[in-house]
Amino acid sequence: MAGASADPKKRRFLIGAASTVGAIGTVTALSPFIFSMFPSERAKAAGAPVEVDISKLEEGMLLTVEWRSQPVWILHRSKEMLAQLAKNNDRLSDPDCSVTQQPDFAKNPFRSQKEHEAILVVVGLCTHLGCSPTFRKEIGPADLGSDWPGGFYCPCHGSKFDLAARVFAGSPAPKNLLVPPYTYLSATKLLIGEDKKNAA
């Protein structure tokens, strides 16, 4: 009917419905941007600390775990292995671990926490070009020479590391293997990726 005014209730309903649809559309459009600001579960897991049970790690055994998509080696050294370390000093590039690349607690000849010196924890990637060395604990094998004291050998370019993962002089690798941050949760449990002792 000409000149008749629109129904106010109908107008309020249409405005409310249009506003609701607009709000839903805006939230839907912005969702990818909002969620992109939060790390994914996979991303969080990639950098998250890793808990490791070492209760069954016997002397001379090497355990490999993954942290931040890198192999981390945990070696339980015997008394004989530990005694060998001091004999290597004259043959090493950085025997005192003076190059800063490990937590403060690992700046010692064993490169481990003092109360757990038999346990070595290092990232298993050569500091030359990132190859993964092999664990060669045997002494004097034919392919490495009679003076080989046991340690880690990188087959890519021949870098050699002792049983504290310190690099031998003359190797292509410029530094010792990296010691990641880690802490002991108990006598038999490690947390790799977090150094609670030196946390601020």
Helices and strands as residue ranges (DSSP letters): H 8-36, H 41-47, E 50-53, E 62-67, E 70-76, H 79-85, G 86-91, G 104-106, G 114-116, E 119-123, E 134-136, E 151-153, E 160-161, E 182-186, E 189-192
